């Protein structure tokens, strides 16, 4: 469904110091620097996949999504989505995709969302019977109810985001580019949005690329992740494989019936934290059974939990490793 081969997007940026003198000088002579927003990334995505597209701020995620959506032209490389070249902006292609950005909105501020839905129906030339059937499905999945008839300015952020998604799906796109769709939402609304996105993917077989700084979004929705940093590809594979590659150890959380000191639990593994009635240990994957057995036999354990390290720590370490590799090459 999506093919990206050696995609690059470079910007030529005017660079000057602050001050009146520098501003006057720049009228006659200018210094430029090249910003490599995306620098030679390649990947393929099959139809119906849910893929997390991850990286720190400035990594090139949004630039890549805008290129896939046809809003930006690549500096070099090849991009195809369902056989189309995005930058040509063909009508047949635009009817197949949608880019949803959590920090942008298409709803008309003083009008109810229903007006935006109807406008999008006309723009995409959706037959009225198809439009009515799709809106019934979306209203059911998102539990919109009477929200669509209230002025947008009277809706909460979570309610607006639900209506934004509905407006984006009026034409039944086959490919969704989601850029931070849950940004600013509370925990309960994030769960609602994740559940809707998963159900939409499963019901309609839509292909989905998601960028998010909330790792819970990624863990809940994306079996596969693509990680970029400073415009280059750092990882492409299953989320579980990424965790095992970067942090092969496990986290063991122990809850005690009485306070226990760090010295008492340190023989079991690396102590991440110890606060009286709870301790968190970092242990190798192979030693989990032995550590749990020893903890149960020697300490007042009333409950325990074994899980992978937090995804935030995994991503942070991956970025640190990729930068450590690039810095000597740049030098």
Number of C-alpha atoms within 10 A of each C-alpha: 16 17 18 18 15 15 21 24 21 15 13 11 11 11 12 13 9 8 8 9 9 13 13 10 11 15 8 7 8 12 10 11 10 11 14 18 21 27 22 17 17 17 14 14 17 13 15 16 19 25 25 26 27 24 25 16 11 14 20 23 25 20 20 23 22 18 19 24 23 19 16 15 17 21 14 14 15 15 24 16 19 16 11 17 17 24 17 12 13 12 9 10 19 18 17 16 25 20 18 23 20 18 12 10 14 15 22 14 14 11 16 20 25 22 16 23 23 15 14 19 20 14 11 15 12 17 11 12 8 14 20 14 11 17 19 15 14 21 18 11 18 19 16 17 10 9 19 22 13 14 17 22 14 14 17 10 17 19 18 19 24 24 29 22 23 25 24 21 22 22 26 20 18 21 26 24 23 23 23 18 25 26 17 13 17 11 9 9 17 19 16 16 21 18 16 18 22 16 13 18 19 14 9 12 15 21 23 27 21 24 26 21 17 14 16 16 21 23 15 12 19 20 15 20 24 21 23 24 24 22 25 22 19 18 17 19 13 15 20 13 15 21 19 15 12 16 20 16 20 20 22 22 19 23 20 16 13 12 14 19 13 18 10 11 19 14 12 18 17 15 18 14 13 19 12 14 16 20 22 22 21 20 18 14 14 11 13 19 10 10 18 18 10 13 18 14 10 10 16 16 18 12 12 16 11 15 10 17 18 14 18 13 13 18 20 13 14 22 19 11 13 17 15 11 11 11 9 8 8 6 5
